[in-house]
Amino acid sequence: MPGQFLEKMKILLSNQDYEKLIQSYQEQPRKSIRLQLQKMSPKKWELVCPFDISSIPIVDGGYYIHEEKIGNHPYHHAGLFYVQEPSAMLPPLLVPFQKDFKILDLCASPGGKTLALSNQVPNGFVLANEVNYNRAKKLLSNVERLGLKNVVVSSMSVDSLENIYQEYFDVILIDAPCSGEGMFRKDGALKKDWSIEKVDQLSIVQKELLEKSAGMLKENGYLIYSTCTFEVKENEQQIVEFLKGHEFEIVPIKKEFEEYTKPGVVVDPNYSTNQARRCYPFLYGEGQFMVVLQKNYQHNYKKVEDHLQDLSVLERKIVNAFIEENCIHFDYVLKKYQNNIVILPHDVIVPRMTLLSCFVKMGEIVNSRFVPHHQFVKAYGNHFKNQCHLSLFDDRLCHYLKGEEVEAFVDDGYGVIMVDGYPLGLYKAKNHRLKNHYPKGLRYQ
């Protein structure tokens, strides 16, 4: 461990907790998963789960897991779970969500917190933003795999978002880029990259994210700020400086978190940063700082105008004909974003902005013919009439995930491969041969 880091932790922690921290670095980090609760309930998961698991306290659908390399398991391909360390599961659980909330996940990649937020607002939506485009593509990949229906993915600067949205979101989550001290046990590269200079640089970024988020939040809305570092300058001190310039107040975090976390550090007696919570490797998962702020004033409001297009009469005719032929009835709102037909779970306004995905990409119309997209299958595959059901122990499952054709007694036309009843991917059948439409980049190597 970096010497300067250890000296700082000696000051920050009691002697007993410091010894626990040092001891925890001799142990292996615990692996864990979070369920996609829109697809799989904890009760059912515990009946069908093929892994050795145990429940994580506090988190509904969170489990410790003892297997290695589960990313290639068919259930992972089917989007039933997301691999995430335990303390990172906590920030999206801190506020009393309403089902129709509009949420901004400002630094969203790789997508674990987006999953948790999406599960809590089935009648609302989540704007999952990641300014780094390569990381945003990873975020989109996870949103597609998990079959999230109410998520928009963007890759925009906080300045651009601030210009579009004013007094708009009910909740903003800032999982801020940080020096990563809480992940030292899990990621050795972070230890090598750590420095006091890096802390100073990142604190500037964190301050800007907080400042720009204030105006995008509704009056009485919640701002969740989290990091995976122990550094006070990036955590409590950052919050105090923000509160000095804005009419926000710290909201106490629910009592059940107290057993698994430590109070925040008080850096100014005029501000109750002890109501923030800190995770340490000797308590719960790895390292995490989290605090909830509530806004107490109104900002200048600018109405958001819808940018999504209605389908033309011909486009709607083509798409509806595909749905009627291939799907059983389900509720949907169809719109057009660029050349894509998109499905909204309900009416939502989407302004003019650069998006990687807009809710669920249903597909495209090519030469007057509708071509379905993989994301449509992952989100709405259960509604396809034509399904090929495979179990975990069916050899055809592995062949399909390799991108190969398989045989099955199904009707001709488009259909969905289901693994134990969960949508995996698309095929097009003819004479009982299923042409593989599983995306090349996702296939077994």
C-alpha positions in Angstrom: 0.0 0.0 0.0 1.2 3.6 -0.7 2.9 4.9 2.5 1.1 8.3 2.3 -2.2 6.5 2.1 -1.5 4.3 5.2 -0.4 7.3 7.2 -3.6 9.1 6.3 -5.7 6.1 7.3 -3.9 5.9 10.7 -5.2 9.4 11.4 -8.7 8.8 10.0 -9.4 5.5 11.8 -9.3 4.4 15.4 -6.3 2.0 16.2 -8.7 -0.9 16.3 -10.3 -0.1 12.9 -6.9 0.6 11.4 -5.7 -2.9 12.4 -8.8 -4.4 10.9 -8.2 -2.5 7.7 -4.6 -3.8 7.4 -5.8 -7.3 8.1 -8.5 -7.0 5.4 -5.8 -6.4 2.8 -4.5 -9.9 3.5 -7.9 -11.4 2.5 -9.5 -11.8 -0.9 -12.3 -9.5 -2.0 -15.7 -11.1 -1.9 -17.4 -11.6 -5.3 -21.1 -10.8 -5.6 -24.0 -10.3 -8.0 -27.1 -8.2 -8.2 -30.3 -9.7 -9.8 -32.2 -8.0 -12.6 -35.4 -7.9 -10.5 -37.6 -7.1 -13.5 -36.7 -10.6 -14.8 -35.9 -12.7 -11.7 -37.2 -12.6 -8.2 -34.9 -13.6 -5.3 -37.3 -16.4 -4.3 -37.1 -18.0 -7.7 -33.3 -17.4 -8.1 -32.7 -19.3 -4.9 -34.5 -22.2 -6.4 -32.8 -22.3 -9.8 -29.4 -20.7 -9.1 -26.5 -23.0 -10.3 -24.0 -21.3 -8.1 -23.0 -21.4 -4.4 -24.5 -18.2 -3.0 -25.5 -16.4 0.2 -27.6 -13.3 0.6 -26.1 -9.9 1.0 -27.6 -7.9 3.9 -29.7 -4.9 3.1 -29.8 -5.5 -0.7 -32.8 -7.2 -2.2 -31.5 -9.5 -4.9 -27.9 -9.2 -3.8 -25.8 -12.3 -3.3 -22.2 -13.3 -2.5 -21.0 -15.8 -5.0 -18.1 -18.2 -4.7 -17.5 -19.3 -8.4 -15.0 -17.8 -10.7 -15.6 -16.5 -14.2 -19.4 -16.5 -14.4 -19.5 -14.0 -17.2 -19.9 -16.7 -19.8 -22.7 -18.5 -18.0 -26.0 -18.6 -20.1 -27.9 -16.9 -17.2 -25.4 -14.0 -17.5 -26.0 -13.8 -21.2 -29.7 -13.8 -20.6 -29.3 -10.7 -18.4 -30.5 -12.3 -15.1 -27.8 -10.8 -13.0 -25.0 -8.2 -12.9 -21.6 -8.8 -11.3 -21.1 -6.0 -8.7 -19.2 -5.7 -5.4 -21.5 -5.3 -2.3 -20.7 -1.7 -1.2 -21.3 -0.4 -4.7 -24.9 -1.8 -4.4 -25.8 0.6 -1.6 -26.0 4.2 -3.0 -29.1 3.6 -5.2 -31.0 2.3 -2.2 -30.6 5.5 -0.1 -33.7 7.5 -1.0 -37.5 6.8 -0.9 -38.2 6.3 -4.6 -41.5 6.7 -6.3 -42.3 4.5 -9.3 -42.6 7.5 -11.7 -39.4 9.3 -10.7 -37.1 10.7 -13.5 -33.5 9.9 -12.6 -30.1 11.0 -13.9 -27.3 8.6 -13.3 -24.6 11.1 -14.2 -21.5 8.9 -14.2 -23.2 5.6 -15.0 -20.7 3.2 -16.6 -20.5 0.2 -16.3 -24.1 0.1 -15.3 -24.6 -1.6 -12.0 -26.2 1.4 -10.3 -28.3 2.0 -13.5 -29.8 -1.4 -13.1 -30.7 -0.8 -9.4 -32.3 2.6 -10.3 -34.2 1.2 -13.3 -35.7 -1.5 -11.1 -37.1 1.1 -8.7 -38.9 3.4 -11.2 -40.9 1.1 -13.6 -43.2 4.0 -14.4 -40.4 6.6 -14.7 -37.1 6.5 -16.5 -33.3 6.7 -16.0 -31.0 8.8 -18.1 -27.7 6.9 -17.8 -24.9 9.2 -18.9 -21.2 8.5 -19.3 -19.0 11.3 -20.7 -16.2 8.8 -21.8 -17.5 7.4 -25.0 -15.7 4.0 -24.8 -17.1 3.5 -21.3 -20.5 4.6 -22.5 -20.4 1.8 -25.1 -19.8 -0.7 -22.2 -22.7 0.8 -20.3 -24.9 0.4 -23.4 -23.8 -3.3 -23.7 -24.9 -4.0 -20.1 -28.2 -2.1 -20.5 -29.0 -4.2 -23.6 -27.9 -7.5 -22.0 -30.1 -6.8 -18.9 -33.1 -5.9 -21.0 -33.7 -2.6 -19.3 -36.9 -1.0 -20.8 -36.8 2.4 -19.1 -33.2 3.6 -19.7 -31.8 6.1 -22.1 -28.0 6.0 -22.6 -26.1 9.2 -23.5 -22.4 10.3 -23.6 -22.5 14.0 -22.9 -20.7 16.5 -20.8 -22.3 17.8 -17.6 -22.3 21.3 -19.2 -24.4 20.0 -22.1 -26.8 18.2 -19.8 -27.2 21.3 -17.7 -28.1 23.3 -20.8 -30.9 20.8 -21.6 -32.4 20.0 -18.2 -33.4 22.5 -15.6 -35.5 21.6 -12.5 -36.2 18.3 -14.2 -35.0 15.2 -12.3 -36.4 13.8 -9.0 -33.1 12.1 -8.2 -29.6 12.6 -9.5 -26.9 10.0 -8.6 -23.3 11.2 -8.9 -21.0 8.1 -8.5 -18.1 10.4 -9.0 -14.7 9.6 -10.5 -12.3 9.3 -7.6 -8.9 8.2 -6.5 -10.2 4.7 -5.9 -8.7 4.0 -2.4 -11.7 1.8 -1.5 -10.8 -0.6 -4.4 -7.1 -1.1 -3.5 -7.8 -4.7 -2.3 -9.7 -5.5 -5.5 -7.6 -3.6 -8.1 -3.8 -3.5 -7.8 -3.5 -1.0 -10.6 -5.2 1.6 -8.6 -2.6 1.3 -5.8 0.2 2.0 -8.4 -1.7 5.0 -9.9 -2.6 6.6 -6.6 -1.0 10.0 -5.6 -1.9 13.1 -3.6 -1.8 15.0 -6.9 -4.4 12.7 -8.4 -6.7 13.3 -5.4 -6.3 17.1 -6.0 -7.1 16.8 -9.7 -10.2 14.6 -9.1 -11.5 16.9 -6.4 -11.9 19.6 -9.0 -13.9 17.3 -11.3 -16.1 16.3 -8.3 -16.8 19.9 -7.4 -17.9 20.6 -11.0 -20.2 17.6 -11.1 -21.9 18.8 -7.9 -22.2 22.4 -9.0 -23.7 21.5 -12.4 -26.2 19.0 -11.0 -27.8 21.5 -8.6 -29.8 23.2 -11.3 -31.0 20.0 -13.0 -32.6 18.8 -9.8 -36.2 19.6 -8.8 -37.1 21.4 -5.6 -37.2 18.7 -2.9 -35.3 16.3 -5.2 -32.5 14.1 -3.9 -28.9 14.3 -4.9 -27.0 11.1 -4.0 -23.2 11.5 -4.0 -20.9 8.5 -3.8 -17.3 7.6 -4.3 -15.1 4.5 -3.8 -12.4 6.4 -1.9 -11.7 7.1 1.8 -10.2 10.5 1.1 -12.0 13.2 3.1 -11.1 15.9 0.5 -13.1 13.9 -2.1 -15.9 13.1 0.3 -17.0 15.1 3.4 -15.0 18.2 2.5 -16.4 18.2 -1.0 -20.0 18.1 0.5 -19.3 20.9 3.0 -18.0 23.2 0.3 -21.0 22.5 -1.8 -23.5 23.1 1.1 -21.8 26.5 1.8 -23.0 27.7 -1.6 -26.3 25.9 -2.1 -29.6 25.5 -0.2 -29.4 21.8 0.3 -29.5 19.7 3.5 -28.0 16.4 4.4 -30.6 13.7 4.7 -30.1 11.0 7.4 -29.5 7.5 5.9 -31.8 4.7 7.0 -31.0 3.0 10.3 -30.4 -0.5 8.7 -27.2 0.8 7.1 -25.6 1.6 10.4 -24.6 -2.0 11.2 -22.6 -2.3 8.0 -21.1 1.2 7.7 -19.3 3.9 9.7 -20.5 7.5 10.1 -19.0 10.2 7.9 -16.2 12.3 9.2 -17.1 15.8 10.7 -14.9 18.4 9.0 -16.9 21.4 10.0 -19.1 21.5 13.2 -21.7 23.5 11.3 -22.5 20.6 8.9 -23.7 17.2 9.9 -21.5 15.1 7.6 -21.6 12.4 10.3 -24.9 11.5 8.7 -23.1 10.3 5.6 -22.0 6.7 5.6 -18.7 5.0 4.9 -18.0 1.3 3.9 -14.7 -0.3 4.7 -13.3 -3.7 3.6 -13.5 -5.0 7.2 -17.2 -4.2 7.4 -19.1 -4.6 4.1 -17.7 -5.3 0.6 -14.9 -2.9 -0.3 -14.8 0.9 0.2 -17.6 3.4 -0.4 -18.6 6.8 0.7 -22.3 7.9 0.3 -24.4 10.8 1.3 -27.9 12.1 0.4 -28.6 15.8 -0.1 -32.1 17.3 -0.6 -32.7 20.5 -2.5 -34.6 23.3 -0.7 -35.0 25.9 -3.5 -36.2 26.5 -7.0 -33.9 27.1 -9.9 -34.7 28.7 -13.3 -37.1 26.3 -15.1 -36.8 25.6 -18.8 -39.3 23.3 -20.4 -37.9 20.2 -22.1 -39.3 19.7 -25.6 -39.8 16.3 -27.1 -37.4 15.3 -29.9 -38.7 11.8 -30.7 -40.6 11.5 -34.0 -43.9 9.8 -34.6 -43.9 7.0 -37.2 -45.4 7.7 -40.6 -48.5 5.9 -41.6 -46.5 3.4 -43.7 -43.9 2.8 -41.0 -46.5 2.1 -38.4 -48.3 -0.3 -40.8 -45.0 -2.2 -41.4 -44.1 -2.4 -37.7 -47.6 -3.3 -36.5 -47.8 -6.0 -39.1 -44.5 -7.5 -37.7 -45.8 -7.3 -34.2 -49.2 -8.9 -35.1 -47.4 -11.7 -37.0 -44.7 -12.4 -34.4 -45.8 -11.3 -31.0 -48.6 -11.7 -28.5 -50.2 -8.5 -27.3 -48.2 -6.2 -25.0 -48.5 -2.5 -24.1 -46.0 -0.2 -25.9 -45.5 3.3 -27.3 -43.7 3.4 -30.6 -41.5 6.3 -31.7 -38.7 6.9 -34.1 -35.2 8.1 -33.1 -32.9 8.7 -36.1 -33.5 5.6 -38.2 -34.4 3.3 -35.3 -37.9 2.3 -34.3 -37.9 2.5 -30.5 -40.2 1.2 -27.8 -41.0 3.3 -24.8 -42.6 1.6 -21.8 -44.8 4.7 -21.4 -44.9 8.2 -22.8 -41.7 10.0 -21.9 -40.3 13.3 -23.3 -36.8 13.0 -24.8 -35.1 16.3 -25.8 -32.7 16.9 -28.7 -29.4 15.3 -27.6 -26.9 12.8 -28.6 -27.9 9.3 -27.5 -26.3 5.9 -27.8 -29.7 4.3 -27.2 -33.2 5.6 -26.6 -35.1 3.1 -24.4 -35.4 -0.1 -26.4 -34.3 -0.3 -30.0 -37.0 -2.4 -31.6 -35.3 -2.5 -35.1 -35.2 -0.8 -38.4 -37.2 -0.7 -41.6 -35.0 -1.8 -44.5 -36.5 -1.9 -48.0 -40.1 -1.8 -46.6 -39.3 -4.7 -44.4 -38.9 -4.6 -40.6 -35.7 -6.1 -39.2 -35.8 -6.7 -35.4 -32.8 -5.8 -33.2 -31.2 -7.8 -30.4 -32.2 -5.3 -27.7 -35.9 -5.8 -28.6 -35.5 -9.5 -27.9 -33.7 -9.0 -24.6 -36.4 -6.6 -23.3 -39.5 -8.0 -24.9 -38.6 -11.6 -26.0 -41.2 -13.2 -23.7 -43.8 -11.7 -26.0 -42.7 -13.5 -29.1 -45.0 -16.3 -30.3 -42.3 -18.4 -31.8 -39.9 -19.6 -29.0 -37.3 -22.3 -28.8 -36.9 -23.4 -25.2 -33.5 -24.8 -24.2 -32.3 -25.9 -20.7 -28.9 -25.3 -19.3 -28.0 -28.9 -20.1 -29.0 -28.8 -23.8 -26.0 -29.0 -26.1 -27.7 -26.7 -28.6 -27.5 -23.8 -26.1 -23.7 -23.8 -26.3 -23.8 -24.1 -30.1 -26.2 -21.1 -30.3 -23.9 -19.0 -28.0 -21.0 -19.8 -30.4 -23.1 -18.3 -33.3 -23.9 -21.7 -34.9 -27.1 -22.8 -36.5 -29.2 -25.2 -34.4 -32.2 -27.5 -35.2 -35.6 -27.4 -33.5 -39.2 -28.2 -34.3 -40.5 -24.6 -34.4 -42.5 -22.6 -36.9 -40.7 -20.8 -39.7 -39.9 -17.1 -39.2 -38.4 -15.0 -36.4 -38.3 -16.4 -32.9 -36.4 -16.3 -29.7 -34.1 -18.8 -28.0 -35.1 -19.1 -24.4 -32.9 -20.5 -21.7 -35.0 -21.9 -18.9 -37.8 -19.5 -19.9 -35.6 -16.3 -20.2 -34.9 -14.6 -23.6 -31.4 -15.1 -24.9 -31.3 -14.1 -28.5 -33.0 -14.0 -31.9 -33.2 -16.6 -34.7 -34.9 -17.0 -38.0 -36.2 -20.5 -38.7 -36.8 -22.3 -41.9 -37.5 -26.0 -42.2 -36.6 -26.5 -38.6 -33.1 -25.0 -39.0 -32.6 -21.9 -36.9 -30.3 -19.3 -38.5 -28.3 -17.6 -35.7 -28.9 -13.9 -35.1 -26.9 -13.7 -31.8 -24.6 -10.6 -32.1 -21.1 -11.6 -33.1 -19.4 -9.5 -30.3 -21.3 -11.5 -27.6 -20.6 -15.0 -28.8 -18.5 -17.6 -27.1 -14.9 -17.6 -28.4 
